[in-house]
Amino acid sequence: MAVLLLMAKHGSGYVPPPATGLVFGDVPADHWAGRFIEALVAEGISSGCGPAMYCPGNPITRAEMAVFLLMAEHGLGYVPPASTGLVFGDVPIDHWAGDFIEQLAAEGIASGCAPSLYCPDGIVTRAEMAVFLSATFGLELNR
């Protein structure tokens, strides 16, 4: 995810600085995506999955992806409008990513997984990732 997200944002030739291996205990300097993972942190897109952990082998949920996409699109410090809890039946007003999920819908990046549902705990597939990145960064999908 880190590689795809940053290449969609910066272009296919983007290569971040080498990884230090000091940011996350589970991402050593020689990790295949280490430089991209550390760049996500440097750009304020992700802070990992817990204290000093990134969990690079974990799947990404649709809620997490909403946050990643909008932070990548809008930049460090972005705060979406407050959630109403009225857009998706499965995203209550107090959902941890509700603000981001509703803004993703408002921007036309995601419309949900079914009528009136977002499926925030659903795992993002590669196909969904391609559509999300295309919509967020105005990329053309080859079909």
N, C-alpha and C positions, 0 to 999 in steps of 0.2 A: 504494500500500500504506500509506503513512504516514497519509494522510487516513482511509482506511477503518479502520485499526487504532485510531487515536486517537478517532474518532467512536464506534466500538463500545465502547471503554473508558469514555469520558466522556459519551456521549450525542450525539445528532444535532445539537444546537445548539452543540457545543463549537467555539470559535474560539480558537486559541492566540495569543500576542502576535505582532506583526509580525516577520518575519524580518529579521535584521541583514545577512545575506549574508557574514558573517565566519567562520562555522563551517566551511563546506566550500567549496573552490575551484570546485566545479562546481555550486553552488546559490547563485546570486545572490539578493539581497534581493527582486527582482521575480519570482522563479520561482513558478509557479502553486501549487506545494505547499511553498514555502520555509518558511512558518511552521510547517507540520506536521512537516516534516523536522527543523527545529531543535528542535521540541518533543520529538521522539523521543529526541534526544540529551539534552536537559535532564532527561527522565524516566528516563534510563538504559536505554532500550529498544534503542537502536542506537548504534553508534559510527562507522558508515559502512563503506565497502568497502576503505579504505586510508588512509594518512596524508593528512588534510585533504581526503578525497574521499568522496562519498556514492554516486556512480554511479546517479543517479535513473532513467536509462533502462534499466538492467539488469533482467532478470527475477529473481524471487525463487525460490530453491530451497526444497524441502520442509524441508531441514535448517535453513536460515536462518529460515524461518517458525516452526519449533519454538522457536527461541531468542526471536524477537520476541514470540510469543504468551505464553510463560511469563514473560518479563521484564515485559510489559505487565500480565499478571494478578497477579504476585506483587510487583513493584516493584524498585526500585534495590537492587542487592546480592544479589539472589536467587541461590542456588546450589542446583541440584537434587541429589538423591542420586546417588552415583557409578553410572556405567553398569556393567552386568554383561556386555554383549555377547551376551546370550542371548535378547533379546526379538525382534529382527529379524535374519534371516540376512544382510542387506546392511548392517548397522550394527555393525561390530566394536567391541570394548571401547575401542579407541584412536581411534575416530572423533571428530573435533573437536567435534561436536554430540551425541554419543551420549548424554550425561547428559540433555540436554534432550529428545531424541527419545523416550527410554524413559519419562521423566516425563510427556510429552504423552500417551503411550499409557496410563500408569498412571492418569492423570486422566480417561481416556475421551474425550479431545479428538480423537485420531487413532488409527485402528487399522491404518494402513498402506495400501499401494496394491494389495496382493495378499496371499494367505495367507503369513504369515511374512516379508513384505518391506515396507520403508518407502519405498524409492526416494528416498533423501536428496538425490540430485542432480537429481531430477525438478523441473520448473518448476511452480510453484503456479498453477493456473488460477483464474479468477474464481469459478467454482462451488466449487472447493475452499476458496478464501479465505472465501466466505460461510459454508460449513459450519464451518470452523475458528473463525471469529469468533463464530458462533452458539453453538457448544459451549463456547468459552472464557468468554464473557461472559453466557451464558444468554439470548441473543436469539432471538426467534421468527422463523423463516423464512417468508415468504409464498410459497406455492406456486401 
